[in-house]
Amino acid sequence: MPTLTIKNIPEDLYRELKRQAEMNRRSINSQVIVCIEKATRSQRLQPEQYIARARDLRNKTAGHPIGDEQFNEAKAQGRP
């Protein structure tokens, strides 16, 4: 199996990889492999897939309507 050496990793990136590895009970090496797999094996969604996801989301939220006033209030609360 090939070996890859990564040099000059920014300290904050290393800390985040280490944190994620601990959360997932993996070694840092295994976490890096997972990240690389996700990045290299991700596939573009076809328009039909976006439409299906949008319809699914619309169905899930249909029972929870929100008006402009509620929306703007929630948006304002989320701002610093």
mmJSON file of the N, C-alpha and C atoms, coordinates in Angstrom:
{"data_MODEL":{"atom_site":{
"group_PDB":["ATOM","ATOM","ATOM","ATOM","ATOM","ATOM","ATOM","ATOM","ATOM","ATOM","ATOM","ATOM","ATOM","ATOM","ATOM","ATOM","ATOM","ATOM","ATOM","ATOM","ATOM","ATOM","ATOM","ATOM","ATOM","ATOM","ATOM","ATOM","ATOM","ATOM","ATOM","ATOM","ATOM","ATOM","ATOM","ATOM","ATOM","ATOM","ATOM","ATOM","ATOM","ATOM","ATOM","ATOM","ATOM","ATOM","ATOM","ATOM","ATOM","ATOM","ATOM","ATOM","ATOM","ATOM","ATOM","ATOM","ATOM","ATOM","ATOM","ATOM","ATOM","ATOM","ATOM","ATOM","ATOM","ATOM","ATOM","ATOM","ATOM","ATOM","ATOM","ATOM","ATOM","ATOM","ATOM","ATOM","ATOM","ATOM","ATOM","ATOM","ATOM","ATOM","ATOM","ATOM","ATOM","ATOM","ATOM","ATOM","ATOM","ATOM","ATOM","ATOM","ATOM","ATOM","ATOM","ATOM","ATOM","ATOM","ATOM","ATOM","ATOM","ATOM","ATOM","ATOM","ATOM","ATOM","ATOM","ATOM","ATOM","ATOM","ATOM","ATOM","ATOM","ATOM","ATOM","ATOM","ATOM","ATOM","ATOM","ATOM","ATOM","ATOM","ATOM","ATOM","ATOM","ATOM","ATOM","ATOM","ATOM","ATOM","ATOM","ATOM","ATOM","ATOM","ATOM","ATOM","ATOM","ATOM","ATOM","ATOM","ATOM","ATOM","ATOM","ATOM","ATOM","ATOM","ATOM","ATOM","ATOM","ATOM","ATOM","ATOM","ATOM","ATOM","ATOM","ATOM","ATOM","ATOM","ATOM","ATOM","ATOM","ATOM","ATOM","ATOM","ATOM","ATOM","ATOM","ATOM","ATOM","ATOM","ATOM","ATOM","ATOM","ATOM","ATOM","ATOM","ATOM","ATOM","ATOM","ATOM","ATOM","ATOM","ATOM","ATOM","ATOM","ATOM","ATOM","ATOM","ATOM","ATOM","ATOM","ATOM","ATOM","ATOM","ATOM","ATOM","ATOM","ATOM","ATOM","ATOM","ATOM","ATOM","ATOM","ATOM","ATOM","ATOM","ATOM","ATOM","ATOM","ATOM","ATOM","ATOM","ATOM","ATOM","ATOM","ATOM","ATOM","ATOM","ATOM","ATOM","ATOM","ATOM","ATOM","ATOM","ATOM","ATOM","ATOM","ATOM","ATOM","ATOM","ATOM","ATOM","ATOM","ATOM","ATOM","ATOM","ATOM","ATOM","ATOM","ATOM"],
"id":[1,2,3,4,5,6,7,8,9,10,11,12,13,14,15,16,17,18,19,20,21,22,23,24,25,26,27,28,29,30,31,32,33,34,35,36,37,38,39,40,41,42,43,44,45,46,47,48,49,50,51,52,53,54,55,56,57,58,59,60,61,62,63,64,65,66,67,68,69,70,71,72,73,74,75,76,77,78,79,80,81,82,83,84,85,86,87,88,89,90,91,92,93,94,95,96,97,98,99,100,101,102,103,104,105,106,107,108,109,110,111,112,113,114,115,116,117,118,119,120,121,122,123,124,125,126,127,128,129,130,131,132,133,134,135,136,137,138,139,140,141,142,143,144,145,146,147,148,149,150,151,152,153,154,155,156,157,158,159,160,161,162,163,164,165,166,167,168,169,170,171,172,173,174,175,176,177,178,179,180,181,182,183,184,185,186,187,188,189,190,191,192,193,194,195,196,197,198,199,200,201,202,203,204,205,206,207,208,209,210,211,212,213,214,215,216,217,218,219,220,221,222,223,224,225,226,227,228,229,230,231,232,233,234,235,236,237,238,239,240],
"type_symbol":["N","C","C","N","C","C","N","C","C","N","C","C","N","C","C","N","C","C","N","C","C","N","C","C","N","C","C","N","C","C","N","C","C","N","C","C","N","C","C","N","C","C","N","C","C","N","C","C","N","C","C","N","C","C","N","C","C","N","C","C","N","C","C","N","C","C","N","C","C","N","C","C","N","C","C","N","C","C","N","C","C","N","C","C","N","C","C","N","C","C","N","C","C","N","C","C","N","C","C","N","C","C","N","C","C","N","C","C","N","C","C","N","C","C","N","C","C","N","C","C","N","C","C","N","C","C","N","C","C","N","C","C","N","C","C","N","C","C","N","C","C","N","C","C","N","C","C","N","C","C","N","C","C","N","C","C","N","C","C","N","C","C","N","C","C","N","C","C","N","C","C","N","C","C","N","C","C","N","C","C","N","C","C","N","C","C","N","C","C","N","C","C","N","C","C","N","C","C","N","C","C","N","C","C","N","C","C","N","C","C","N","C","C","N","C","C","N","C","C","N","C","C","N","C","C","N","C","C","N","C","C","N","C","C","N","C","C","N","C","C"],
"label_atom_id":["N","CA","C","N","CA","C","N","CA","C","N","CA","C","N","CA","C","N","CA","C","N","CA","C","N","CA","C","N","CA","C","N","CA","C","N","CA","C","N","CA","C","N","CA","C","N","CA","C","N","CA","C","N","CA","C","N","CA","C","N","CA","C","N","CA","C","N","CA","C","N","CA","C","N","CA","C","N","CA","C","N","CA","C","N","CA","C","N","CA","C","N","CA","C","N","CA","C","N","CA","C","N","CA","C","N","CA","C","N","CA","C","N","CA","C","N","CA","C","N","CA","C","N","CA","C","N","CA","C","N","CA","C","N","CA","C","N","CA","C","N","CA","C","N","CA","C","N","CA","C","N","CA","C","N","CA","C","N","CA","C","N","CA","C","N","CA","C","N","CA","C","N","CA","C","N","CA","C","N","CA","C","N","CA","C","N","CA","C","N","CA","C","N","CA","C","N","CA","C","N","CA","C","N","CA","C","N","CA","C","N","CA","C","N","CA","C","N","CA","C","N","CA","C","N","CA","C","N","CA","C","N","CA","C","N","CA","C","N","CA","C","N","CA","C","N","CA","C","N","CA","C","N","CA","C","N","CA","C","N","CA","C","N","CA","C","N","CA","C","N","CA","C","N","CA","C","N","CA","C"],
"label_alt_id":[null,null,null,null,null,null,null,null,null,null,null,null,null,null,null,null,null,null,null,null,null,null,null,null,null,null,null,null,null,null,null,null,null,null,null,null,null,null,null,null,null,null,null,null,null,null,null,null,null,null,null,null,null,null,null,null,null,null,null,null,null,null,null,null,null,null,null,null,null,null,null,null,null,null,null,null,null,null,null,null,null,null,null,null,null,null,null,null,null,null,null,null,null,null,null,null,null,null,null,null,null,null,null,null,null,null,null,null,null,null,null,null,null,null,null,null,null,null,null,null,null,null,null,null,null,null,null,null,null,null,null,null,null,null,null,null,null,null,null,null,null,null,null,null,null,null,null,null,null,null,null,null,null,null,null,null,null,null,null,null,null,null,null,null,null,null,null,null,null,null,null,null,null,null,null,null,null,null,null,null,null,null,null,null,null,null,null,null,null,null,null,null,null,null,null,null,null,null,null,null,null,null,null,null,null,null,null,null,null,null,null,null,null,null,null,null,null,null,null,null,null,null,null,null,null,null,null,null,null,null,null,null,null,null,null,null,null,null,null,null],
"label_comp_id":["MET","MET","MET","PRO","PRO","PRO","THR","THR","THR","LEU","LEU","LEU","THR","THR","THR","ILE","ILE","ILE","LYS","LYS","LYS","ASN","ASN","ASN","ILE","ILE","ILE","PRO","PRO","PRO","GLU","GLU","GLU","ASP","ASP","ASP","LEU","LEU","LEU","TYR","TYR","TYR","ARG","ARG","ARG","GLU","GLU","GLU","LEU","LEU","LEU","LYS","LYS","LYS","ARG","ARG","ARG","GLN","GLN","GLN","ALA","ALA","ALA","GLU","GLU","GLU","MET","MET","MET","ASN","ASN","ASN","ARG","ARG","ARG","ARG","ARG","ARG","SER","SER","SER","ILE","ILE","ILE","ASN","ASN","ASN","SER","SER","SER","GLN","GLN","GLN","VAL","VAL","VAL","ILE","ILE","ILE","VAL","VAL","VAL","CYS","CYS","CYS","ILE","ILE","ILE","GLU","GLU","GLU","LYS","LYS","LYS","ALA","ALA","ALA","THR","THR","THR","ARG","ARG","ARG","SER","SER","SER","GLN","GLN","GLN","ARG","ARG","ARG","LEU","LEU","LEU","GLN","GLN","GLN","PRO","PRO","PRO","GLU","GLU","GLU","GLN","GLN","GLN","TYR","TYR","TYR","ILE","ILE","ILE","ALA","ALA","ALA","ARG","ARG","ARG","ALA","ALA","ALA","ARG","ARG","ARG","ASP","ASP","ASP","LEU","LEU","LEU","ARG","ARG","ARG","ASN","ASN","ASN","LYS","LYS","LYS","THR","THR","THR","ALA","ALA","ALA","GLY","GLY","GLY","HIS","HIS","HIS","PRO","PRO","PRO","ILE","ILE","ILE","GLY","GLY","GLY","ASP","ASP","ASP","GLU","GLU","GLU","GLN","GLN","GLN","PHE","PHE","PHE","ASN","ASN","ASN","GLU","GLU","GLU","ALA","ALA","ALA","LYS","LYS","LYS","ALA","ALA","ALA","GLN","GLN","GLN","GLY","GLY","GLY","ARG","ARG","ARG","PRO","PRO","PRO"],
"label_asym_id":["A","A","A","A","A","A","A","A","A","A","A","A","A","A","A","A","A","A","A","A","A","A","A","A","A","A","A","A","A","A","A","A","A","A","A","A","A","A","A","A","A","A","A","A","A","A","A","A","A","A","A","A","A","A","A","A","A","A","A","A","A","A","A","A","A","A","A","A","A","A","A","A","A","A","A","A","A","A","A","A","A","A","A","A","A","A","A","A","A","A","A","A","A","A","A","A","A","A","A","A","A","A","A","A","A","A","A","A","A","A","A","A","A","A","A","A","A","A","A","A","A","A","A","A","A","A","A","A","A","A","A","A","A","A","A","A","A","A","A","A","A","A","A","A","A","A","A","A","A","A","A","A","A","A","A","A","A","A","A","A","A","A","A","A","A","A","A","A","A","A","A","A","A","A","A","A","A","A","A","A","A","A","A","A","A","A","A","A","A","A","A","A","A","A","A","A","A","A","A","A","A","A","A","A","A","A","A","A","A","A","A","A","A","A","A","A","A","A","A","A","A","A","A","A","A","A","A","A","A","A","A","A","A","A","A","A","A","A","A","A"],
"label_entity_id":["1","1","1","1","1","1","1","1","1","1","1","1","1","1","1","1","1","1","1","1","1","1","1","1","1","1","1","1","1","1","1","1","1","1","1","1","1","1","1","1","1","1","1","1","1","1","1","1","1","1","1","1","1","1","1","1","1","1","1","1","1","1","1","1","1","1","1","1","1","1","1","1","1","1","1","1","1","1","1","1","1","1","1","1","1","1","1","1","1","1","1","1","1","1","1","1","1","1","1","1","1","1","1","1","1","1","1","1","1","1","1","1","1","1","1","1","1","1","1","1","1","1","1","1","1","1","1","1","1","1","1","1","1","1","1","1","1","1","1","1","1","1","1","1","1","1","1","1","1","1","1","1","1","1","1","1","1","1","1","1","1","1","1","1","1","1","1","1","1","1","1","1","1","1","1","1","1","1","1","1","1","1","1","1","1","1","1","1","1","1","1","1","1","1","1","1","1","1","1","1","1","1","1","1","1","1","1","1","1","1","1","1","1","1","1","1","1","1","1","1","1","1","1","1","1","1","1","1","1","1","1","1","1","1","1","1","1","1","1","1"],
"label_seq_id":[1,1,1,2,2,2,3,3,3,4,4,4,5,5,5,6,6,6,7,7,7,8,8,8,9,9,9,10,10,10,11,11,11,12,12,12,13,13,13,14,14,14,15,15,15,16,16,16,17,17,17,18,18,18,19,19,19,20,20,20,21,21,21,22,22,22,23,23,23,24,24,24,25,25,25,26,26,26,27,27,27,28,28,28,29,29,29,30,30,30,31,31,31,32,32,32,33,33,33,34,34,34,35,35,35,36,36,36,37,37,37,38,38,38,39,39,39,40,40,40,41,41,41,42,42,42,43,43,43,44,44,44,45,45,45,46,46,46,47,47,47,48,48,48,49,49,49,50,50,50,51,51,51,52,52,52,53,53,53,54,54,54,55,55,55,56,56,56,57,57,57,58,58,58,59,59,59,60,60,60,61,61,61,62,62,62,63,63,63,64,64,64,65,65,65,66,66,66,67,67,67,68,68,68,69,69,69,70,70,70,71,71,71,72,72,72,73,73,73,74,74,74,75,75,75,76,76,76,77,77,77,78,78,78,79,79,79,80,80,80],
"pdbx_PDB_ins_code":[null,null,null,null,null,null,null,null,null,null,null,null,null,null,null,null,null,null,null,null,null,null,null,null,null,null,null,null,null,null,null,null,null,null,null,null,null,null,null,null,null,null,null,null,null,null,null,null,null,null,null,null,null,null,null,null,null,null,null,null,null,null,null,null,null,null,null,null,null,null,null,null,null,null,null,null,null,null,null,null,null,null,null,null,null,null,null,null,null,null,null,null,null,null,null,null,null,null,null,null,null,null,null,null,null,null,null,null,null,null,null,null,null,null,null,null,null,null,null,null,null,null,null,null,null,null,null,null,null,null,null,null,null,null,null,null,null,null,null,null,null,null,null,null,null,null,null,null,null,null,null,null,null,null,null,null,null,null,null,null,null,null,null,null,null,null,null,null,null,null,null,null,null,null,null,null,null,null,null,null,null,null,null,null,null,null,null,null,null,null,null,null,null,null,null,null,null,null,null,null,null,null,null,null,null,null,null,null,null,null,null,null,null,null,null,null,null,null,null,null,null,null,null,null,null,null,null,null,null,null,null,null,null,null,null,null,null,null,null,null],
"Cartn_x":[0.851,0.0,0.897,0.588,1.408,1.376,2.422,2.535,2.593,1.941,1.917,2.389,3.33,3.813,3.303,2.72,2.205,3.031,3.594,4.451,3.779,4.222,3.805,2.3,1.694,0.26,0.057,-0.828,-1.098,-1.577,-1.136,-1.431,-2.933,-3.718,-5.162,-5.811,-5.315,-5.841,-5.507,-4.295,-3.899,-4.778,-5.012,-5.864,-7.27,-7.79,-9.141,-9.166,-8.182,-8.102,-8.027,-7.217,-7.069,-8.389,-9.094,-10.389,-11.39,-11.464,-12.387,-12.021,-10.741,-10.299,-10.731,-10.548,-10.96,-12.468,-13.226,-14.692,-15.159,-14.43,-14.802,-14.037,-13.265,-12.462,-11.566,-10.874,-9.941,-8.569,-7.574,-6.25,-6.299,-5.327,-5.278,-5.077,-4.25,-4.029,-5.344,-6.13,-7.418,-8.363,-8.329,-9.196,-8.812,-7.516,-7.053,-7.503,-7.422,-7.872,-9.358,-10.161,-11.594,-11.829,-11.115,-11.269,-10.893,-9.802,-9.373,-10.395,-10.915,-11.931,-13.162,-13.623,-14.8,-14.539,-13.355,-13.023,-12.867,-12.306,-12.024,-13.147,-14.01,-15.08,-16.439,-16.489,-17.782,-18.262,-19.548,-20.134,-21.079,-21.151,-22.092,-23.504,-24.413,-25.809,-26.408,-27.247,-27.983,-29.157,-29.651,-30.777,-31.963,-32.23,-33.349,-33.145,-31.888,-31.585,-31.823,-31.446,-31.719,-33.22,-33.955,-35.41,-36.021,-35.58,-36.102,-35.809,-34.599,-34.254,-35.099,-35.297,-36.112,-37.552,-38.089,-39.465,-39.551,-38.543,-38.521,-38.491,-37.648,-37.567,-38.883,-39.497,-40.787,-41.839,-41.849,-42.809,-42.557,-41.286,-40.952,-41.323,-41.27,-41.535,-42.936,-43.739,-45.076,-45.944,-45.785,-46.598,-46.09,-45.051,-44.455,-44.299,-45.422,-45.302,-44.758,-44.046,-43.488,-43.702,-44.171,-44.435,-43.202,-43.32,-42.194,-41.73,-42.681,-42.315,-41.502,-41.953,-41.229,-39.854,-39.818,-38.556,-37.548,-38.002,-37.102,-36.652,-37.514,-37.149,-36.077,-36.284,-35.303,-33.971,-34.025,-32.823,-32.07,-32.803,-32.183,-31.556,-32.167,-31.626,-30.317,-30.162,-28.963,-27.777,-27.989,-26.896,-26.229,-24.911,-24.194,-24.498],
"Cartn_y":[-1.173,0.0,1.237,2.233,3.441,4.23,5.021,5.879,7.32,8.196,9.613,10.397,11.29,12.152,13.563,14.169,15.538,16.429,17.478,18.383,19.746,20.456,21.839,22.009,21.126,21.231,22.385,23.313,24.402,23.841,24.453,23.963,23.84,24.828,24.77,23.624,23.335,22.207,20.888,20.775,19.558,19.349,20.429,20.32,19.859,20.391,19.995,18.538,18.1,16.683,15.789,16.203,15.427,15.369,16.505,16.549,15.619,15.697,14.84,13.369,13.083,11.694,11.166,11.974,11.553,11.348,12.262,12.14,10.859,10.457,9.269,8.022,8.148,7.039,6.428,7.349,6.94,7.508,6.95,7.561,8.779,9.662,10.811,10.333,9.322,8.762,8.286,7.552,7.056,8.208,9.245,10.406,11.108,11.244,11.873,11.047,9.735,8.872,9.071,9.152,9.39,10.718,11.762,13.078,13.043,12.363,12.249,11.459,10.374,9.588,10.435,11.192,12.046,13.071,13.664,14.705,14.149,12.97,12.435,11.583,11.105,10.23,10.902,12.187,12.859,12.976,12.879,12.921,14.112,14.668,15.756,15.189,15.952,15.543,15.941,15.096,15.404,16.306,17.127,18.018,17.285,16.073,15.308,15.015,14.808,14.539,15.792,16.974,18.217,18.42,18.167,18.337,17.378,16.142,15.154,15.577,16.08,16.544,17.749,18.666,19.851,19.45,18.523,18.054,17.367,16.574,15.897,16.913,17.925,18.965,19.73,20.031,20.734,19.892,18.592,17.713,17.655,17.622,17.554,18.829,19.969,21.246,21.781,21.066,21.557,21.848,21.107,21.304,22.397,23.097,24.128,25.438,26.05,27.291,28.424,29.339,30.491,31.713,32.789,34.022,34.902,35.983,36.9,37.488,37.85,38.459,37.485,36.251,35.24,34.97,34.923,34.661,35.77,37.032,38.166,38.252,37.912,37.894,36.838,35.653,34.576,34.94,35.574,35.982,37.04,37.982,39.034,38.467,37.461,36.855,36.121,35.644,34.89,35.762,37.056,37.973,38.534,38.73,39.303,40.766],
"Cartn_z":[0.0,0.0,0.0,-0.827,-0.894,0.413,0.615,1.784,1.314,2.046,1.714,2.931,2.719,3.8,3.533,4.54,4.401,5.316,4.741,5.507,5.667,6.672,6.904,7.077,7.831,8.117,9.092,8.779,9.725,11.068,12.142,13.483,13.737,13.29,13.522,12.756,11.565,10.793,11.485,11.991,12.706,13.939,14.683,15.885,15.515,14.406,13.979,13.536,12.807,12.415,13.644,14.613,15.838,16.6,16.659,17.349,16.667,15.341,14.596,14.76,14.735,14.913,16.272,17.306,18.648,18.726,18.124,18.141,17.458,16.424,15.656,16.066,17.144,17.659,16.58,15.885,14.836,15.149,14.488,14.522,13.598,13.742,12.843,11.412,11.227,9.899,9.274,10.042,9.534,9.221,10.059,9.823,8.528,8.278,7.042,5.835,5.94,4.84,4.574,5.629,5.47,4.764,5.176,4.545,3.066,2.756,1.356,0.542,1.117,0.41,0.108,1.087,0.872,-0.22,-0.203,-1.18,-2.592,-2.707,-4.04,-4.608,-3.75,-4.239,-4.263,-3.932,-3.947,-5.388,-5.543,-6.878,-6.969,-8.146,-8.373,-8.414,-7.812,-7.863,-9.206,-9.705,-10.917,-10.541,-11.47,-11.152,-10.528,-10.973,-10.424,-8.936,-8.549,-7.14,-6.287,-6.797,-6.083,-5.917,-6.981,-6.945,-5.936,-5.932,-4.982,-3.547,-3.288,-1.938,-1.541,-2.466,-2.182,-1.864,-2.624,-2.361,-1.002,-0.684,0.603,1.748,1.615,2.633,2.746,1.616,1.631,2.354,2.106,2.781,4.286,4.679,6.104,6.849,6.178,6.844,6.59,5.853,5.489,6.709,7.776,8.97,9.886,9.465,10.311,9.545,9.127,8.359,9.241,8.625,9.323,8.447,9.072,8.335,8.257,7.475,7.298,8.623,9.48,10.759,11.618,11.695,12.474,11.863,10.553,9.865,10.133,9.987,10.203,11.659,12.59,14.007,14.285,13.744,13.925,13.294,12.133,11.443,12.259,12.829,13.634,14.897,15.492,16.715,16.432,15.229,14.889,14.528,14.463,14.104,15.35,15.272,16.422,16.623],
"occupancy":[1.0,1.0,1.0,1.0,1.0,1.0,1.0,1.0,1.0,1.0,1.0,1.0,1.0,1.0,1.0,1.0,1.0,1.0,1.0,1.0,1.0,1.0,1.0,1.0,1.0,1.0,1.0,1.0,1.0,1.0,1.0,1.0,1.0,1.0,1.0,1.0,1.0,1.0,1.0,1.0,1.0,1.0,1.0,1.0,1.0,1.0,1.0,1.0,1.0,1.0,1.0,1.0,1.0,1.0,1.0,1.0,1.0,1.0,1.0,1.0,1.0,1.0,1.0,1.0,1.0,1.0,1.0,1.0,1.0,1.0,1.0,1.0,1.0,1.0,1.0,1.0,1.0,1.0,1.0,1.0,1.0,1.0,1.0,1.0,1.0,1.0,1.0,1.0,1.0,1.0,1.0,1.0,1.0,1.0,1.0,1.0,1.0,1.0,1.0,1.0,1.0,1.0,1.0,1.0,1.0,1.0,1.0,1.0,1.0,1.0,1.0,1.0,1.0,1.0,1.0,1.0,1.0,1.0,1.0,1.0,1.0,1.0,1.0,1.0,1.0,1.0,1.0,1.0,1.0,1.0,1.0,1.0,1.0,1.0,1.0,1.0,1.0,1.0,1.0,1.0,1.0,1.0,1.0,1.0,1.0,1.0,1.0,1.0,1.0,1.0,1.0,1.0,1.0,1.0,1.0,1.0,1.0,1.0,1.0,1.0,1.0,1.0,1.0,1.0,1.0,1.0,1.0,1.0,1.0,1.0,1.0,1.0,1.0,1.0,1.0,1.0,1.0,1.0,1.0,1.0,1.0,1.0,1.0,1.0,1.0,1.0,1.0,1.0,1.0,1.0,1.0,1.0,1.0,1.0,1.0,1.0,1.0,1.0,1.0,1.0,1.0,1.0,1.0,1.0,1.0,1.0,1.0,1.0,1.0,1.0,1.0,1.0,1.0,1.0,1.0,1.0,1.0,1.0,1.0,1.0,1.0,1.0,1.0,1.0,1.0,1.0,1.0,1.0,1.0,1.0,1.0,1.0,1.0,1.0,1.0,1.0,1.0,1.0,1.0,1.0],
"B_iso_or_equiv":[0.0,0.0,0.0,0.0,0.0,0.0,0.0,0.0,0.0,0.0,0.0,0.0,0.0,0.0,0.0,0.0,0.0,0.0,0.0,0.0,0.0,0.0,0.0,0.0,0.0,0.0,0.0,0.0,0.0,0.0,0.0,0.0,0.0,0.0,0.0,0.0,0.0,0.0,0.0,0.0,0.0,0.0,0.0,0.0,0.0,0.0,0.0,0.0,0.0,0.0,0.0,0.0,0.0,0.0,0.0,0.0,0.0,0.0,0.0,0.0,0.0,0.0,0.0,0.0,0.0,0.0,0.0,0.0,0.0,0.0,0.0,0.0,0.0,0.0,0.0,0.0,0.0,0.0,0.0,0.0,0.0,0.0,0.0,0.0,0.0,0.0,0.0,0.0,0.0,0.0,0.0,0.0,0.0,0.0,0.0,0.0,0.0,0.0,0.0,0.0,0.0,0.0,0.0,0.0,0.0,0.0,0.0,0.0,0.0,0.0,0.0,0.0,0.0,0.0,0.0,0.0,0.0,0.0,0.0,0.0,0.0,0.0,0.0,0.0,0.0,0.0,0.0,0.0,0.0,0.0,0.0,0.0,0.0,0.0,0.0,0.0,0.0,0.0,0.0,0.0,0.0,0.0,0.0,0.0,0.0,0.0,0.0,0.0,0.0,0.0,0.0,0.0,0.0,0.0,0.0,0.0,0.0,0.0,0.0,0.0,0.0,0.0,0.0,0.0,0.0,0.0,0.0,0.0,0.0,0.0,0.0,0.0,0.0,0.0,0.0,0.0,0.0,0.0,0.0,0.0,0.0,0.0,0.0,0.0,0.0,0.0,0.0,0.0,0.0,0.0,0.0,0.0,0.0,0.0,0.0,0.0,0.0,0.0,0.0,0.0,0.0,0.0,0.0,0.0,0.0,0.0,0.0,0.0,0.0,0.0,0.0,0.0,0.0,0.0,0.0,0.0,0.0,0.0,0.0,0.0,0.0,0.0,0.0,0.0,0.0,0.0,0.0,0.0,0.0,0.0,0.0,0.0,0.0,0.0,0.0,0.0,0.0,0.0,0.0,0.0],
"pdbx_formal_charge":[null,null,null,null,null,null,null,null,null,null,null,null,null,null,null,null,null,null,null,null,null,null,null,null,null,null,null,null,null,null,null,null,null,null,null,null,null,null,null,null,null,null,null,null,null,null,null,null,null,null,null,null,null,null,null,null,null,null,null,null,null,null,null,null,null,null,null,null,null,null,null,null,null,null,null,null,null,null,null,null,null,null,null,null,null,null,null,null,null,null,null,null,null,null,null,null,null,null,null,null,null,null,null,null,null,null,null,null,null,null,null,null,null,null,null,null,null,null,null,null,null,null,null,null,null,null,null,null,null,null,null,null,null,null,null,null,null,null,null,null,null,null,null,null,null,null,null,null,null,null,null,null,null,null,null,null,null,null,null,null,null,null,null,null,null,null,null,null,null,null,null,null,null,null,null,null,null,null,null,null,null,null,null,null,null,null,null,null,null,null,null,null,null,null,null,null,null,null,null,null,null,null,null,null,null,null,null,null,null,null,null,null,null,null,null,null,null,null,null,null,null,null,null,null,null,null,null,null,null,null,null,null,null,null,null,null,null,null,null,null],
"auth_seq_id":[1,1,1,2,2,2,3,3,3,4,4,4,5,5,5,6,6,6,7,7,7,8,8,8,9,9,9,10,10,10,11,11,11,12,12,12,13,13,13,14,14,14,15,15,15,16,16,16,17,17,17,18,18,18,19,19,19,20,20,20,21,21,21,22,22,22,23,23,23,24,24,24,25,25,25,26,26,26,27,27,27,28,28,28,29,29,29,30,30,30,31,31,31,32,32,32,33,33,33,34,34,34,35,35,35,36,36,36,37,37,37,38,38,38,39,39,39,40,40,40,41,41,41,42,42,42,43,43,43,44,44,44,45,45,45,46,46,46,47,47,47,48,48,48,49,49,49,50,50,50,51,51,51,52,52,52,53,53,53,54,54,54,55,55,55,56,56,56,57,57,57,58,58,58,59,59,59,60,60,60,61,61,61,62,62,62,63,63,63,64,64,64,65,65,65,66,66,66,67,67,67,68,68,68,69,69,69,70,70,70,71,71,71,72,72,72,73,73,73,74,74,74,75,75,75,76,76,76,77,77,77,78,78,78,79,79,79,80,80,80],
"auth_comp_id":["MET","MET","MET","PRO","PRO","PRO","THR","THR","THR","LEU","LEU","LEU","THR","THR","THR","ILE","ILE","ILE","LYS","LYS","LYS","ASN","ASN","ASN","ILE","ILE","ILE","PRO","PRO","PRO","GLU","GLU","GLU","ASP","ASP","ASP","LEU","LEU","LEU","TYR","TYR","TYR","ARG","ARG","ARG","GLU","GLU","GLU","LEU","LEU","LEU","LYS","LYS","LYS","ARG","ARG","ARG","GLN","GLN","GLN","ALA","ALA","ALA","GLU","GLU","GLU","MET","MET","MET","ASN","ASN","ASN","ARG","ARG","ARG","ARG","ARG","ARG","SER","SER","SER","ILE","ILE","ILE","ASN","ASN","ASN","SER","SER","SER","GLN","GLN","GLN","VAL","VAL","VAL","ILE","ILE","ILE","VAL","VAL","VAL","CYS","CYS","CYS","ILE","ILE","ILE","GLU","GLU","GLU","LYS","LYS","LYS","ALA","ALA","ALA","THR","THR","THR","ARG","ARG","ARG","SER","SER","SER","GLN","GLN","GLN","ARG","ARG","ARG","LEU","LEU","LEU","GLN","GLN","GLN","PRO","PRO","PRO","GLU","GLU","GLU","GLN","GLN","GLN","TYR","TYR","TYR","ILE","ILE","ILE","ALA","ALA","ALA","ARG","ARG","ARG","ALA","ALA","ALA","ARG","ARG","ARG","ASP","ASP","ASP","LEU","LEU","LEU","ARG","ARG","ARG","ASN","ASN","ASN","LYS","LYS","LYS","THR","THR","THR","ALA","ALA","ALA","GLY","GLY","GLY","HIS","HIS","HIS","PRO","PRO","PRO","ILE","ILE","ILE","GLY","GLY","GLY","ASP","ASP","ASP","GLU","GLU","GLU","GLN","GLN","GLN","PHE","PHE","PHE","ASN","ASN","ASN","GLU","GLU","GLU","ALA","ALA","ALA","LYS","LYS","LYS","ALA","ALA","ALA","GLN","GLN","GLN","GLY","GLY","GLY","ARG","ARG","ARG","PRO","PRO","PRO"],
"auth_asym_id":["A","A","A","A","A","A","A","A","A","A","A","A","A","A","A","A","A","A","A","A","A","A","A","A","A","A","A","A","A","A","A","A","A","A","A","A","A","A","A","A","A","A","A","A","A","A","A","A","A","A","A","A","A","A","A","A","A","A","A","A","A","A","A","A","A","A","A","A","A","A","A","A","A","A","A","A","A","A","A","A","A","A","A","A","A","A","A","A","A","A","A","A","A","A","A","A","A","A","A","A","A","A","A","A","A","A","A","A","A","A","A","A","A","A","A","A","A","A","A","A","A","A","A","A","A","A","A","A","A","A","A","A","A","A","A","A","A","A","A","A","A","A","A","A","A","A","A","A","A","A","A","A","A","A","A","A","A","A","A","A","A","A","A","A","A","A","A","A","A","A","A","A","A","A","A","A","A","A","A","A","A","A","A","A","A","A","A","A","A","A","A","A","A","A","A","A","A","A","A","A","A","A","A","A","A","A","A","A","A","A","A","A","A","A","A","A","A","A","A","A","A","A","A","A","A","A","A","A","A","A","A","A","A","A","A","A","A","A","A","A"],
"auth_atom_id":["N","CA","C","N","CA","C","N","CA","C","N","CA","C","N","CA","C","N","CA","C","N","CA","C","N","CA","C","N","CA","C","N","CA","C","N","CA","C","N","CA","C","N","CA","C","N","CA","C","N","CA","C","N","CA","C","N","CA","C","N","CA","C","N","CA","C","N","CA","C","N","CA","C","N","CA","C","N","CA","C","N","CA","C","N","CA","C","N","CA","C","N","CA","C","N","CA","C","N","CA","C","N","CA","C","N","CA","C","N","CA","C","N","CA","C","N","CA","C","N","CA","C","N","CA","C","N","CA","C","N","CA","C","N","CA","C","N","CA","C","N","CA","C","N","CA","C","N","CA","C","N","CA","C","N","CA","C","N","CA","C","N","CA","C","N","CA","C","N","CA","C","N","CA","C","N","CA","C","N","CA","C","N","CA","C","N","CA","C","N","CA","C","N","CA","C","N","CA","C","N","CA","C","N","CA","C","N","CA","C","N","CA","C","N","CA","C","N","CA","C","N","CA","C","N","CA","C","N","CA","C","N","CA","C","N","CA","C","N","CA","C","N","CA","C","N","CA","C","N","CA","C","N","CA","C","N","CA","C","N","CA","C","N","CA","C","N","CA","C","N","CA","C","N","CA","C","N","CA","C"],
"pdbx_PDB_model_num":[1,1,1,1,1,1,1,1,1,1,1,1,1,1,1,1,1,1,1,1,1,1,1,1,1,1,1,1,1,1,1,1,1,1,1,1,1,1,1,1,1,1,1,1,1,1,1,1,1,1,1,1,1,1,1,1,1,1,1,1,1,1,1,1,1,1,1,1,1,1,1,1,1,1,1,1,1,1,1,1,1,1,1,1,1,1,1,1,1,1,1,1,1,1,1,1,1,1,1,1,1,1,1,1,1,1,1,1,1,1,1,1,1,1,1,1,1,1,1,1,1,1,1,1,1,1,1,1,1,1,1,1,1,1,1,1,1,1,1,1,1,1,1,1,1,1,1,1,1,1,1,1,1,1,1,1,1,1,1,1,1,1,1,1,1,1,1,1,1,1,1,1,1,1,1,1,1,1,1,1,1,1,1,1,1,1,1,1,1,1,1,1,1,1,1,1,1,1,1,1,1,1,1,1,1,1,1,1,1,1,1,1,1,1,1,1,1,1,1,1,1,1,1,1,1,1,1,1,1,1,1,1,1,1,1,1,1,1,1,1]
}}}
